[in-house]
Amino acid sequence: MRKLISLLFILGFTVTAQAKVPAEQAARLDQDLTPLGSERAGNADGSIPAWTGGLTSPPEGIGYVAGEHLPDPFADEKPLFRITKDNTEEYDAFITRGQKALIERHDTYFLDVYPSHRTCANPEFVYKAARKNALIGELVAEGNGVSEAIMASPFPIPNNGLELVWNHTLRYRSFKLQREFTAIPVNQLGDYYEVTVHDDAIFRWSDPQMSRAEDLNNTSILYLLQTKAPARSAGYVVLVQETLNMAVEARRAWTYSPGTRRVRRAPTIAYDNPGTNSDGITTSDSFGGYNGAPDRFNWTVRGRSEKFIAYNNFRRVLTTYKDMVGPKHINQDVMRYEKHRVWEVVGSLKPEFRHVYAKRVFYIDEDTKGIVATEIYDGRGQLWRVQELGGGVQYDVPLCGGSGATVYDLVVGRYLMLGLLNEEKPINFQADHLKPNRYTPSNIRRLGR
C-alpha cells in the first residue's frame, strides 16, 4: 500500500504550515487516489470495497420520489454481526474508544455492522476543484486561514493534522441550502422535548463564481438560524458570517432575542460556549463535529485506521422521533455501521488558551472528508463526551455526507440528537433564492418579529 504522506505525518508531528503538493503527487488523484484524495483500492480482506465512483443518482426500483426523503438502497441487507459488551475484545481494533465507553456504560447499547459501501460522490466540478486545490492550496497565518484553494476540501493530499481539520471545515456541502430540522435533548430520566429550527446558508467557499479563496473577501459562510419551537424559544435568531482567515478577523455573529427585541453582537457563539438549542450538552464549536477557528488546539495525526462507523443510515432518517428516542441512548436498532478507513486526528489544548475540552479526538472519513465520530476529554483527562455523526451520500445531488448527529455526555448521562429531518422536509440543496442581503443584522430583526 503506497503512503499518502510522509513519515513525520504518520508519527503525528505537528506541522503548522505546508506548501501545496508537487505535480507528480497531485497526479495521483486520477490514478491510485480518488478525486478527493482517498485510496481507491479496498482493504486487504475485502471488507472495505474499492471506490468505483460512488452513488451518483437514485438507484432504479427503490421508490425514489423527488422532494421526499431518500429511500434506503440497502434496505434488504442484514447485519453481518452485532457488537455487544460480550464480544468487544474481538472487535476492539475496529471500534472507537467512544463506542467502547458507550457499550461498557449501557447494557442495551450495541453496534449492528453491515456490508460496507463507498457511496460518497460529488459533481465533477467539485473533483475538478479538488485537483486544482492539490496544486495551489496553502495554510496561512500559522494555520488559521487558507489561501488560493476554493470549492472543495483544500488539501486532497494532506500533509498534517491541521490540513485534515480544514478539509472537514471546507468540504463541499453545496452552494446554497435550506432546511428545517429538529433537535432532541434527552435527560438522565429519559425525558425529552423537541426543538424545531429553520436554518439556511450560503457556502461562499463553494460559489461557482469564485476562482480562489482571495475572492471571498474573507467570508466563507453566511448562516442564519431561526428557532420555531418550543414556544419559550420561538423567535430567537442567530446570524453568523464565518471568516476564512481567522487571524485577520474572528467569526462575526449576532443574535435577536424576542424578549428584548434587540439585535446584539454575539462573540459567545464560538469555541466552548454552550451550543444554541443544545440544552448545554455540547459546545458551539462542536456542531458538525467541529467548526470555527482551529487556533486553540495543536493538531496531530495518530495515523489511519479501519473503524466501524455510522454510514449510509438512510433508515435512521425514515424513523419517527418517538421510535428513535431511548431512555439512555438512541434506539440502536435504527442504526447502521460499516467498516471504513478514517484518519485519527488529535487536538490538544494549547497551554496559553482556555477551553472546557482539554483534548478532542476526531475520526475523519477518508472519502467524505467529514468527521464521523469524536471523543472529547476534560481537564482531568477523563472521557467526557462522545459524538456520532453520519457518513454516506445524498445521492440525488450527489453530495458526500449523511444527516443527523448524536452527542453523549458520559459524565451526566444525557444525550442530544441534532439535525433530525425525519418528520420535516428533506434539505433543499438548490436554494437559489437565498441572497447575501438576507444575512445582515438588520434583516434578522425583521425575521425575529
C-alpha positions as CSV (number, residue, x, y, z in Angstrom):
1,M,0.0,0.0,0.0
2,R,1.5,3.3,-1.1
3,K,2.0,6.0,1.5
4,L,-0.2,9.1,1.3
5,I,2.1,11.2,3.5
6,S,5.5,11.5,5.0
7,L,6.8,9.5,7.9
8,L,6.6,12.7,10.0
9,F,2.9,12.8,9.4
10,I,2.4,9.2,10.4
11,L,4.3,9.7,13.6
12,G,1.9,12.6,14.5
13,F,4.3,15.6,14.3
14,T,2.6,18.9,14.3
15,V,3.2,21.0,11.2
16,T,1.7,24.5,11.3
17,A,2.2,25.4,7.6
18,Q,2.6,23.3,4.5
19,A,3.1,24.1,0.8
20,K,0.9,22.6,-1.9
21,V,1.9,19.1,-3.2
22,P,4.1,18.7,-6.3
23,A,2.5,17.9,-9.6
24,E,3.6,14.2,-9.5
25,Q,1.7,13.8,-6.2
26,A,-1.4,15.7,-7.5
27,A,-1.5,13.4,-10.5
28,R,-2.4,10.5,-8.2
29,L,-5.9,11.9,-7.9
30,D,-6.6,10.4,-11.3
31,Q,-4.6,7.2,-10.5
32,D,-4.5,5.3,-7.2
33,L,-6.4,8.0,-5.3
34,T,-10.0,9.2,-5.7
35,P,-10.5,12.8,-6.9
36,L,-10.9,13.8,-3.3
37,G,-7.7,12.1,-2.2
38,S,-8.8,8.8,-0.6
39,E,-7.4,5.5,-1.6
40,R,-9.3,3.9,-4.5
41,A,-8.4,0.3,-3.6
42,G,-10.2,-1.7,-0.9
43,N,-8.5,-3.2,2.1
44,A,-6.6,-6.5,2.3
45,D,-9.5,-8.7,3.4
46,G,-12.1,-7.1,1.1
47,S,-14.3,-5.9,4.0
48,I,-13.8,-2.3,2.6
49,P,-14.5,-2.3,-1.2
50,A,-12.8,-0.3,-3.8
51,W,-14.2,3.1,-4.7
52,T,-15.7,3.0,-8.2
53,G,-17.4,6.4,-8.4
54,G,-19.9,6.3,-5.6
55,L,-23.7,6.5,-5.8
56,T,-24.4,9.4,-8.1
57,S,-28.1,9.1,-8.7
58,P,-31.2,7.4,-7.3
59,P,-31.0,3.6,-8.0
60,E,-33.8,2.2,-10.0
61,G,-36.6,0.3,-8.4
62,I,-36.3,1.7,-4.8
63,G,-39.3,4.1,-5.0
64,Y,-37.5,7.4,-5.2
65,V,-39.7,10.4,-5.4
66,A,-38.2,13.9,-5.9
67,G,-38.9,16.1,-2.8
68,E,-39.3,13.2,-0.4
69,H,-36.7,11.5,1.9
70,L,-34.3,9.3,0.1
71,P,-35.3,5.6,0.1
72,D,-32.7,3.2,1.6
73,P,-30.9,1.4,-1.3
74,F,-29.6,-1.2,1.1
75,A,-32.9,-1.9,2.9
76,D,-32.8,-5.6,2.1
77,E,-29.3,-6.1,3.7
78,K,-29.0,-7.9,7.0
79,P,-26.3,-7.2,9.7
80,L,-23.1,-9.3,9.4
81,F,-22.8,-9.4,13.1
82,R,-23.6,-7.4,16.3
83,I,-21.0,-6.0,18.7
84,T,-22.1,-6.1,22.4
85,K,-20.4,-6.0,25.8
86,D,-19.8,-9.7,25.4
87,N,-17.6,-9.6,22.3
88,T,-16.0,-6.1,22.3
89,E,-12.5,-7.6,22.7
90,E,-12.9,-9.5,19.5
91,Y,-13.5,-6.2,17.6
92,D,-11.5,-3.9,19.8
93,A,-9.2,-2.7,17.0
94,F,-12.2,-1.6,14.9
95,I,-14.3,0.3,17.4
96,T,-13.6,3.8,18.7
97,R,-12.9,4.5,22.4
98,G,-16.2,6.4,22.5
99,Q,-18.1,3.4,21.2
100,K,-16.4,1.2,23.7
101,A,-17.3,3.5,26.5
102,L,-21.0,3.5,25.5
103,I,-21.1,-0.3,25.2
104,E,-19.5,-0.6,28.7
105,R,-21.9,2.0,30.2
106,H,-25.1,0.7,28.8
107,D,-26.1,-3.0,28.6
108,T,-28.6,-2.1,25.8
109,Y,-26.0,-0.4,23.6
110,F,-24.7,-2.3,20.6
111,L,-23.4,-1.9,17.0
112,D,-25.0,-3.7,14.1
113,V,-22.3,-4.0,11.4
114,Y,-23.4,-4.2,7.8
115,P,-21.6,-4.7,4.5
116,S,-19.6,-1.6,3.6
117,H,-20.5,0.6,0.6
118,R,-18.3,3.5,-0.5
119,T,-21.2,5.6,-1.8
120,C,-19.5,9.0,-1.5
121,A,-19.9,11.0,-4.7
122,N,-19.8,14.7,-5.8
123,P,-20.4,16.5,-9.0
124,E,-17.5,16.6,-11.5
125,F,-16.9,20.3,-10.9
126,V,-16.1,19.5,-7.3
127,Y,-13.5,16.9,-8.4
128,K,-12.0,19.5,-10.8
129,A,-11.6,22.0,-8.0
130,A,-10.0,19.3,-5.7
131,R,-7.4,18.5,-8.4
132,K,-6.6,22.2,-8.7
133,N,-6.5,22.7,-4.9
134,A,-3.9,20.0,-4.5
135,L,-1.5,22.2,-6.5
136,I,-2.3,25.6,-5.1
137,G,-3.9,25.3,-1.6
138,E,-1.9,26.5,1.3
139,L,-2.3,27.2,5.0
140,V,-1.6,30.8,6.0
141,A,-1.5,32.8,9.3
142,E,0.1,29.9,11.2
143,G,-2.7,27.6,10.1
144,N,-5.6,30.0,10.9
145,G,-6.5,30.5,7.3
146,V,-6.4,29.0,3.8
147,S,-5.1,30.6,0.6
148,E,-5.8,30.1,-3.1
149,A,-7.9,26.9,-2.9
150,I,-11.7,27.0,-3.5
151,M,-14.9,24.9,-3.8
152,A,-13.8,21.6,-2.4
153,S,-11.7,20.5,0.6
154,P,-8.5,22.5,0.1
155,F,-6.0,19.7,0.8
156,P,-7.0,16.5,-1.0
157,I,-3.5,15.1,-0.3
158,P,-3.0,16.2,3.3
159,N,0.4,16.8,4.9
160,N,-0.6,17.3,8.6
161,G,-3.5,17.3,11.1
162,L,-4.4,20.9,10.6
163,E,-5.0,20.3,6.9
164,L,-7.3,17.4,7.7
165,V,-9.3,19.7,10.0
166,W,-9.6,22.3,7.3
167,N,-10.7,19.6,4.8
168,H,-13.6,18.9,7.2
169,T,-14.4,22.6,7.7
170,L,-14.4,23.4,4.0
171,R,-15.7,20.2,2.5
172,Y,-18.3,20.6,-0.3
173,R,-21.8,20.9,1.1
174,S,-23.5,22.6,-1.9
175,F,-23.6,26.4,-2.6
176,K,-26.9,27.3,-1.1
177,L,-29.1,25.1,1.2
178,Q,-32.2,25.5,3.3
179,R,-33.8,23.1,5.8
180,E,-36.0,22.7,8.8
181,F,-34.7,20.3,11.5
182,T,-35.3,19.1,15.0
183,A,-33.0,18.8,18.0
184,I,-34.0,16.5,20.9
185,P,-32.2,16.8,24.3
186,V,-32.8,13.7,26.5
187,N,-32.1,13.9,30.2
188,Q,-30.9,11.3,32.7
189,L,-34.5,10.1,33.3
190,G,-35.2,9.6,29.6
191,D,-37.5,12.7,29.4
192,Y,-37.1,14.8,26.3
193,Y,-38.5,17.7,24.4
194,E,-38.2,18.8,20.7
195,V,-36.7,22.0,19.4
196,T,-37.7,22.9,15.9
197,V,-35.3,25.1,13.9
198,H,-35.2,26.6,10.4
199,D,-31.8,27.4,9.1
200,D,-30.2,28.2,5.8
201,A,-26.7,29.0,4.4
202,I,-24.8,30.3,1.5
203,F,-21.4,28.5,1.4
204,R,-19.5,31.2,-0.4
205,W,-16.5,28.8,-0.4
206,S,-18.4,26.7,-2.9
207,D,-19.7,29.6,-5.0
208,P,-19.1,28.6,-8.7
209,Q,-18.4,32.3,-9.5
210,M,-15.4,32.3,-7.2
211,S,-12.0,31.2,-8.5
212,R,-9.8,31.4,-5.4
213,A,-10.0,31.9,-1.7
214,E,-8.9,35.5,-2.0
215,D,-12.1,36.3,-4.0
216,L,-14.2,35.7,-0.8
217,N,-13.3,38.9,1.0
218,N,-12.6,36.7,4.0
219,T,-16.1,35.4,4.4
220,S,-16.6,31.7,3.7
221,I,-20.1,31.0,5.0
222,L,-23.3,33.1,5.6
223,Y,-25.5,31.3,8.0
224,L,-28.9,32.1,9.6
225,L,-30.9,30.1,12.2
226,Q,-34.4,30.7,13.4
227,T,-35.9,28.8,16.3
228,K,-39.6,27.9,15.8
229,A,-40.4,25.8,18.8
230,P,-40.8,25.3,21.8
231,A,-42.8,28.5,22.4
232,R,-40.4,29.8,25.1
233,S,-37.6,29.9,22.5
234,A,-39.6,30.8,19.4
235,G,-38.4,33.9,17.5
236,Y,-34.7,33.6,18.6
237,V,-32.5,34.2,15.6
238,V,-28.8,33.7,15.1
239,L,-26.7,35.2,12.3
240,V,-23.1,34.1,11.5
241,Q,-20.7,35.4,9.0
242,E,-17.9,32.9,9.1
243,T,-14.4,34.2,8.3
244,L,-11.9,32.3,6.3
245,N,-8.7,33.8,7.7
246,M,-9.5,33.9,11.4
247,A,-6.2,35.6,12.3
248,V,-7.3,38.6,10.3
249,E,-10.8,38.7,11.7
250,A,-12.8,36.4,14.1
251,R,-16.2,35.0,13.4
252,R,-18.9,37.7,13.1
253,A,-22.1,36.7,14.9
254,W,-25.3,38.4,16.1
255,T,-28.5,37.3,17.9
256,Y,-32.0,38.6,18.0
257,S,-34.0,37.9,21.2
258,P,-37.8,38.3,21.1
259,G,-37.7,39.1,24.8
260,T,-35.7,42.3,24.3
261,R,-36.4,42.9,20.6
262,R,-32.8,43.8,20.2
263,V,-30.0,42.6,17.9
264,R,-26.8,42.1,19.7
265,R,-23.2,41.1,18.7
266,A,-22.6,37.6,19.9
267,P,-18.9,36.7,20.3
268,T,-20.1,33.9,22.6
269,I,-21.3,31.9,19.6
270,A,-17.9,30.3,19.2
271,Y,-15.4,28.0,21.0
272,D,-16.6,26.4,24.2
273,N,-19.6,28.4,24.9
274,P,-22.8,26.4,25.1
275,G,-24.3,25.5,21.7
276,T,-27.5,27.1,20.6
277,N,-30.6,24.9,21.4
278,S,-28.3,22.2,22.9
279,D,-29.5,22.3,26.5
280,G,-25.9,22.7,27.4
281,I,-24.9,19.2,26.2
282,T,-22.5,20.5,23.6
283,T,-20.4,23.5,22.7
284,S,-20.6,26.0,19.8
285,D,-17.5,24.7,18.2
286,S,-18.7,21.0,18.3
287,F,-21.7,21.4,15.9
288,G,-21.0,19.3,12.8
289,G,-18.2,17.5,14.7
290,Y,-16.1,20.7,14.7
291,N,-16.4,24.2,13.3
292,G,-14.7,27.6,13.6
293,A,-11.2,28.7,14.3
294,P,-8.6,25.9,14.9
295,D,-6.2,28.1,16.9
296,R,-6.7,26.9,20.4
297,F,-5.5,23.3,19.8
298,N,-2.4,21.6,18.5
299,W,-3.5,19.1,15.8
300,T,-1.6,15.9,15.3
301,V,-2.3,12.7,13.4
302,R,-2.3,9.3,15.0
303,G,-2.5,7.7,11.6
304,R,-5.1,6.0,9.5
305,S,-7.2,3.1,10.7
306,E,-10.3,0.9,9.9
307,K,-13.3,1.6,12.1
308,F,-16.9,0.6,12.3
309,I,-18.7,4.0,11.8
310,A,-22.2,5.1,11.3
311,Y,-22.6,5.1,7.5
312,N,-25.4,5.0,4.9
313,N,-28.0,5.5,7.6
314,F,-31.0,6.1,5.3
315,R,-33.2,4.1,7.6
316,R,-32.5,6.4,10.5
317,V,-34.0,9.3,8.5
318,L,-37.1,7.3,7.8
319,T,-37.8,6.6,11.5
320,T,-40.2,8.7,13.7
321,Y,-38.7,10.6,16.5
322,K,-40.8,8.6,19.0
323,D,-39.2,5.4,17.8
324,M,-35.7,6.9,17.8
325,V,-35.5,8.1,21.4
326,G,-34.3,5.6,24.0
327,P,-34.0,6.3,27.8
328,K,-30.2,6.3,27.8
329,H,-29.2,6.4,24.1
330,I,-30.7,6.4,20.6
331,N,-32.6,3.3,19.5
332,Q,-29.6,1.3,18.1
333,D,-32.0,-0.8,16.1
334,V,-32.3,2.0,13.5
335,M,-28.5,2.5,13.2
336,R,-26.2,1.1,10.6
337,Y,-22.5,0.7,11.0
338,E,-19.9,-0.1,8.3
339,K,-16.2,-0.5,8.2
340,H,-14.4,2.4,6.6
341,R,-10.9,3.9,6.6
342,V,-10.6,7.0,8.8
343,W,-7.9,9.5,9.7
344,E,-7.5,9.8,13.5
345,V,-6.7,13.4,14.4
346,V,-5.9,14.6,18.0
347,G,-6.4,18.2,19.1
348,S,-4.6,19.0,22.4
349,L,-5.4,22.3,24.1
350,K,-2.5,24.8,23.8
351,P,-1.2,25.9,27.2
352,E,-1.8,29.6,26.5
353,F,-5.5,29.1,25.8
354,R,-8.6,28.1,27.8
355,H,-11.3,25.7,26.7
356,V,-13.6,23.3,28.6
357,Y,-12.1,20.5,26.5
358,A,-8.5,19.6,27.1
359,K,-8.4,17.1,24.2
360,R,-10.5,16.0,21.3
361,V,-10.1,13.1,19.0
362,F,-11.6,13.2,15.5
363,Y,-12.3,10.2,13.2
364,I,-12.4,11.7,9.7
365,D,-13.8,9.5,6.9
366,E,-11.3,9.4,4.1
367,D,-13.9,9.5,1.4
368,T,-16.3,12.3,2.6
369,K,-13.5,14.3,4.5
370,G,-16.1,14.8,7.2
371,I,-15.8,14.0,10.9
372,V,-17.9,10.9,11.6
373,A,-17.0,10.4,15.3
374,T,-15.3,12.2,18.1
375,E,-14.1,11.7,21.7
376,I,-13.8,14.7,24.0
377,Y,-11.8,14.8,27.2
378,D,-11.9,17.1,30.2
379,G,-9.1,18.8,32.0
380,R,-8.6,15.6,34.2
381,G,-8.0,13.5,31.1
382,Q,-11.4,11.8,31.5
383,L,-13.5,10.9,28.5
384,W,-16.4,13.3,28.9
385,R,-18.4,13.4,25.7
386,V,-18.8,11.3,22.6
387,Q,-20.2,12.4,19.2
388,E,-21.5,10.3,16.4
389,L,-22.2,11.7,13.0
390,G,-23.0,10.0,9.7
391,G,-21.2,9.3,6.5
392,G,-22.5,8.4,3.1
393,V,-24.1,10.3,0.3
394,Q,-27.1,12.4,-0.7
395,Y,-27.4,10.5,-4.0
396,D,-30.0,12.8,-5.5
397,V,-27.5,15.8,-5.6
398,P,-24.9,14.0,-5.4
399,L,-23.1,15.2,-2.3
400,C,-21.0,13.3,0.3
401,G,-22.2,13.0,3.8
402,G,-25.1,11.7,6.0
403,S,-27.6,13.6,8.2
404,G,-28.2,13.7,11.9
405,A,-25.8,13.6,14.8
406,T,-25.8,12.4,18.5
407,V,-23.8,13.8,21.4
408,Y,-23.5,11.7,24.6
409,D,-22.4,13.2,27.9
410,L,-20.9,10.2,29.7
411,V,-20.4,12.1,33.0
412,V,-24.0,13.3,33.4
413,G,-25.7,10.6,31.4
414,R,-27.6,12.8,29.0
415,Y,-27.6,12.9,25.2
416,L,-28.7,15.1,22.4
417,M,-29.8,14.3,18.9
418,L,-29.2,17.0,16.3
419,G,-30.0,17.8,12.7
420,L,-33.0,15.5,12.5
421,L,-35.0,15.7,9.3
422,N,-37.2,12.7,9.8
423,E,-40.5,14.5,10.3
424,E,-39.6,17.6,8.2
425,K,-39.0,18.1,4.5
426,P,-35.6,17.0,3.0
427,I,-32.8,19.5,2.8
428,N,-33.2,21.8,-0.2
429,F,-29.7,21.8,-1.7
430,Q,-30.7,24.1,-4.6
431,A,-32.0,27.1,-2.6
432,D,-31.1,29.5,-5.3
433,H,-33.5,32.2,-3.9
434,L,-31.1,32.9,-1.0
435,K,-29.3,36.2,-1.4
436,P,-26.5,37.8,0.7
437,N,-28.6,40.6,1.9
438,R,-30.6,38.1,4.0
439,Y,-27.6,37.6,6.2
440,T,-27.4,41.1,7.8
441,P,-28.1,42.3,11.4
442,S,-31.0,44.5,10.1
443,N,-32.7,41.6,8.4
444,I,-32.6,39.3,11.5
445,R,-34.5,41.9,13.4
446,R,-37.2,41.7,10.8
447,L,-37.2,37.9,10.8
448,G,-37.5,37.8,14.6
449,R,-40.5,40.0,14.6
